[in-house]
């Protein structure tokens, strides 16, 4: 699926970084469970955070395909780093870049591209996940700005971000047409955040709740035209879903590579287990799922780069690749047998991290309904 020298170059560069710097530290980073700030800044120095943005504005001048290749390679090394990078590249900075003032971009967006500041995106609420019409965090307009009250949950980078892009309701009577995004620096009076959640997987990805108690912001901190929040979100939804698919491709690659390596080394009954047909079947299924996931994912990224509407294709990629990643992680634990139950070996991490992919960008229970409708049912 590589179509250009740029794609070949970014994959080679990111693969080298992952093999030489990330994978040797992945187990230790996961065990510590702390935000990997040193690795985060290293990725910023490489220009990865700016891949989606024009070079003339301080980005790296890439496109969605290059962005997803980077996410895939990082997820191959450590899912958390792929997720953190995706947040910084896409959801956490997109609306600030497109709708923020030049002063806001200079103070926050450009430092975020360098890895000096951490970005965050807040959508989900305790009673509003996929049901965005039920968003209750209220941004009440005043003479000189807005006053925010409410709470968000499952906020990636929530405990430590420097600034937040927050979906709020400005007119509850309008439901979806009253949604807007707002820019909230972490030092805004009335803003608070909980301690980090204790997570099953992606343990270096810090997630928390955040709360707004009479947070006052200027009118310039509304990101986009009045009532355009949902439309602006839909403009990047295909990217969000295909990015998640790319993370899933990276995890599948890690599962397959480690399973093959182990199957060539582990001997039972006088033969390495890779010579047994049932192990071969697991590897064959993982490899086939991986190839199909790649094709779906990069078909969608190329459509996005060509500015062709492809929410259907991106949704299919996210759905298939994520389910395939969960299958691959499960099969890896079976190839490793009892050793997969040990925290010393990688399959337990792949198995835990695979669950992270199921929820972002729309649950599969929602996606299946949408895909059936798009198919004509």
C-alpha positions in Angstrom: 0.0 0.0 0.0 3.0 2.3 -0.1 2.4 4.8 -2.9 5.2 7.4 -2.5 8.7 8.0 -1.3 7.4 10.0 1.6 5.4 7.0 2.9 8.4 4.8 2.5 10.7 7.3 4.3 8.3 7.9 7.2 7.8 4.2 7.8 11.5 3.5 7.7 12.2 6.4 10.1 9.5 5.5 12.5 10.3 1.8 12.4 13.9 2.5 13.3 12.8 4.7 16.2 10.4 2.1 17.5 12.9 -0.8 17.2 15.9 1.1 18.7 14.3 3.3 21.3 10.7 2.4 22.1 10.6 -1.4 22.2 13.6 -1.7 24.5 11.7 0.5 27.0 8.2 -0.6 26.4 7.9 -3.2 29.2 9.4 -0.8 31.8 7.2 2.1 30.7 4.1 -0.1 31.0 5.1 -1.4 34.4 5.8 2.1 35.8 2.5 3.4 34.4 3.7 7.0 34.3 3.2 9.4 31.4 6.3 8.9 29.2 7.3 12.6 29.0 10.8 12.0 27.8 9.6 9.8 24.9 6.8 12.2 24.2 9.2 15.1 23.8 11.5 12.9 21.6 8.5 12.3 19.3 7.9 16.0 19.2 11.5 16.7 18.2 11.1 14.3 15.3 8.2 16.4 13.9 5.6 13.7 14.3 3.1 15.8 16.1 2.9 18.2 13.1 2.4 15.6 10.4 -1.2 16.6 9.6 -0.5 20.4 9.5 1.1 22.6 6.8 4.8 23.3 7.0 4.2 27.1 6.5 2.2 27.2 9.7 4.7 25.3 11.8 3.7 21.7 11.0 5.5 19.0 9.1 3.6 19.2 5.9 2.4 15.6 5.8 -1.0 14.0 5.3 -3.4 11.5 7.0 -1.5 8.5 5.5 1.8 9.6 7.0 0.1 10.4 10.3 -1.5 6.9 10.4 1.8 5.2 9.4 3.4 6.9 12.4 0.6 5.8 14.7 0.8 2.2 13.4 4.5 2.0 14.0 4.3 3.5 17.5 1.4 1.1 18.4 3.6 -1.8 17.3 6.1 -0.8 20.0 3.7 0.4 22.7 0.0 1.1 22.2 0.1 3.9 24.8 2.6 5.9 22.7 0.4 5.5 19.6 -2.6 6.7 21.5 -0.8 9.7 23.1 0.6 10.7 19.7 -2.8 10.4 18.0 -4.3 12.7 20.7 -1.6 15.3 20.2 -1.6 15.1 16.4 -5.4 15.0 15.8 -8.2 15.6 18.3 -6.2 17.7 20.9 -4.9 20.3 18.4 -7.1 20.2 15.3 -9.7 22.7 16.4 -7.2 25.0 17.9 -5.2 25.1 14.7 -8.3 25.7 12.5 -10.3 28.1 14.7 -8.0 29.5 17.3 -6.6 33.1 17.2 -3.0 33.6 16.1 -2.0 34.4 19.7 -3.5 31.1 20.8 -1.7 29.2 18.1 1.6 30.9 19.0 1.2 30.3 22.7 -0.3 26.8 22.7 -0.4 25.1 19.3 3.2 25.6 18.1 4.7 24.5 21.5 2.4 21.4 21.3 3.8 20.6 17.9 7.3 20.6 19.5 6.2 18.4 22.4 6.6 21.2 24.9 2.9 21.2 25.8 0.4 18.4 26.1 -3.0 18.7 24.3 -6.3 17.2 25.3 -9.8 16.6 23.8 -13.0 16.2 25.9 -16.1 14.7 24.5 -17.5 12.0 26.8 -19.7 12.7 29.8 -21.1 10.3 32.4 -24.5 10.3 30.6 -23.3 11.2 27.1 -20.8 9.0 25.1 -22.1 8.1 21.7 -25.3 10.1 22.4 -23.9 13.6 21.8 -27.4 15.0 21.9 -27.3 14.4 25.6 -24.2 16.5 26.3 -24.9 18.6 29.4 -21.7 20.6 30.0 -23.1 24.1 29.5 -21.3 27.1 28.1 -23.5 30.1 29.0 -22.8 33.2 26.9 -22.2 36.4 28.8 -21.5 40.0 27.7 -17.7 39.3 27.5 -17.5 35.6 26.9 -18.8 32.3 28.3 -19.2 30.6 31.7 -18.7 26.8 31.7 -20.2 24.3 34.1 -20.2 20.6 33.9 -18.0 17.5 33.8 -16.2 15.3 31.3 -15.0 11.8 31.8 -12.6 9.3 30.1 -10.4 12.2 29.1 -7.1 11.0 27.6 -4.2 13.1 28.9 -6.7 14.6 31.3 -4.6 14.6 34.5 -1.6 16.4 33.0 -2.6 18.3 29.8 -1.8 22.0 29.4 -4.9 22.8 27.4 -8.2 21.2 26.5 -10.6 21.3 23.5 -14.1 20.8 25.1 -17.4 20.0 23.5 -20.2 22.0 25.3 -23.8 22.8 24.9 -24.7 26.5 24.4 -28.5 26.0 24.0 -30.0 22.8 25.4 -33.2 23.3 23.4 -31.3 23.0 20.2 -29.7 19.6 21.1 -27.1 18.7 18.4 -27.4 22.1 16.8 -26.4 23.8 20.1 -23.0 22.0 20.3 -19.8 24.0 20.2 -16.1 23.4 21.0 -14.2 25.6 23.4 -10.6 26.1 24.2 -9.7 25.8 27.9 -6.2 26.3 29.3 -5.5 24.2 32.3 -4.9 27.3 34.5 -8.4 28.6 34.0 -10.0 29.4 37.4 -12.8 27.0 38.2 -11.2 24.1 36.2 -10.2 20.9 38.0 -9.2 17.4 37.2 -9.4 14.1 39.1 -6.5 11.7 39.8 -5.7 9.3 36.9 -7.9 6.2 36.6 -6.3 2.8 37.3 -6.5 1.2 33.9 -6.5 -2.4 32.6 -4.2 -1.5 29.6 -2.5 1.4 27.9 -1.2 2.2 31.4 1.1 5.1 30.4 -1.9 6.8 28.8 -3.3 8.9 31.6 -7.1 9.2 31.8 -9.2 11.2 34.2 -12.4 13.2 34.8 -12.3 17.0 34.5 -14.8 19.5 35.9 -15.8 23.1 35.2 -17.2 25.2 38.0 -18.0 28.7 36.7 -15.0 28.7 34.3 -14.9 32.1 32.6 -13.4 32.3 29.1 -13.4 35.0 26.4 -15.5 34.7 23.3 -12.4 34.1 21.2 -12.1 30.7 23.0 -15.1 29.3 21.1 -13.6 27.2 18.4 -15.7 27.5 15.3 -19.0 29.1 14.4 -22.0 29.0 16.7 -23.8 25.6 16.5 -21.0 24.1 14.3 -19.6 21.8 16.9 -21.1 18.6 15.5 -20.3 19.5 11.9 -16.7 20.3 12.8 -16.4 17.0 14.6 -17.9 15.1 11.7 -15.2 16.7 9.5 -12.5 14.7 11.3 -14.5 11.6 12.3 -13.2 9.6 9.4 -9.6 10.5 10.5 -10.4 9.5 14.1 -11.7 6.1 13.0 -9.0 5.4 10.5 -6.3 6.4 13.0 -7.8 3.9 15.5 -7.6 1.3 12.7 -3.9 2.2 12.2 -3.2 1.6 15.9 -5.0 -1.8 15.6 -2.8 -2.7 12.6 0.3 -1.9 14.7 -0.8 -4.1 17.5 -1.6 -7.0 15.1 1.9 -6.7 13.7 3.4 -7.0 17.2 1.2 -10.0 18.0 2.1 -11.8 14.8 5.9 -11.1 15.0 6.1 -12.3 18.6 4.0 -15.3 18.0 6.1 -16.4 15.0 9.3 -15.8 17.0 8.1 -17.9 19.9 6.7 -20.7 17.7 10.1 -21.0 16.1 11.9 -21.3 19.5 9.5 -23.3 21.8 9.8 -27.0 21.5 7.3 -29.7 22.6 7.4 -33.4 22.0 10.7 -33.1 20.2 9.5 -30.4 17.6 9.3 -26.7 17.7 5.6 -25.8 18.0 5.6 -23.9 14.7 5.7 -27.3 13.0 2.2 -28.2 14.4 -0.7 -27.5 12.2 -2.9 -25.8 14.9 -0.2 -23.2 15.6 0.2 -22.7 11.8 -3.5 -22.1 11.6 -3.4 -19.4 14.2 -0.5 -17.6 12.5 -2.3 -17.9 9.1 -5.4 -16.4 10.5 -3.5 -13.5 12.1 -1.6 -12.8 8.9 -4.7 -12.8 6.8 -6.5 -10.5 9.3 -3.5 -8.2 9.2 -3.4 -7.9 5.5 -7.1 -7.2 5.3 -6.8 -4.6 8.0 -3.9 -2.9 6.2 -5.9 -2.7 2.9 -9.0 -1.3 4.6 -7.0 1.2 6.6 -4.8 2.7 3.9 -7.6 2.7 1.3 -9.4 5.0 3.7 -6.3 7.2 4.4 -5.7 7.7 0.7 -9.3 8.7 0.2 -9.0 11.3 2.9 -5.8 12.6 1.4 -7.6 12.9 -1.9 -10.5 14.8 -0.1 -13.0 12.1 -0.9 -15.8 11.5 1.6 -15.1 8.1 3.2 -16.8 7.8 6.6 -18.2 4.5 5.6 -14.8 3.1 4.6 -13.1 4.5 7.7 -15.8 3.0 9.9 -15.3 -0.4 8.3 -11.6 -0.1 8.7 -11.9 0.8 12.4 -14.5 -2.0 13.0 -12.6 -4.7 11.2 -9.0 -3.8 12.3 -9.9 -3.4 15.9 -11.8 -6.7 16.1 -8.9 -8.3 14.3 -6.4 -6.8 16.8 -8.5 -8.3 19.7 -8.4 -11.7 18.0 -4.7 -11.4 17.3 -4.0 -10.6 21.0 -6.0 -13.6 22.1 -4.3 -15.9 19.7 -0.9 -14.7 20.8 -1.7 -15.7 24.4 -2.7 -19.1 23.1 0.6 -19.5 21.1 2.6 -18.6 24.2 0.5 -20.9 26.4 1.1 -20.5 30.1 3.9 -18.0 29.5 1.3 -15.5 28.3 -0.1 -15.5 31.8 3.2 -14.1 33.0 3.7 -10.3 33.1 7.3 -10.9 31.9 6.1 -11.8 28.4 4.5 -9.4 25.8 1.2 -11.2 25.0 -0.4 -10.1 28.3 0.2 -6.5 27.4 -1.1 -6.9 23.9 -4.2 -8.6 25.3 -4.8 -5.8 27.8 -4.0 -3.0 25.4 -6.3 -4.4 22.6 -9.4 -3.5 24.6 -8.5 0.2 24.4 -9.2 0.2 20.7 -12.9 -0.9 21.1 -14.3 2.3 22.5 -12.8 5.4 20.8 -14.4 6.7 17.6 -17.7 4.9 18.3 -18.4 1.5 19.9 -18.8 -1.4 17.6 -22.4 -1.8 18.7 -23.0 1.6 17.3 -20.8 1.1 14.2 -22.5 -2.2 13.3 -25.9 -0.4 13.2 -24.4 2.3 11.0 -22.6 -0.1 8.7 -25.8 -2.2 8.2 -27.7 1.0 7.2 -24.9 2.1 4.8 -25.0 -1.4 3.3 -28.7 -0.9 2.4 -30.6 -2.6 5.3 
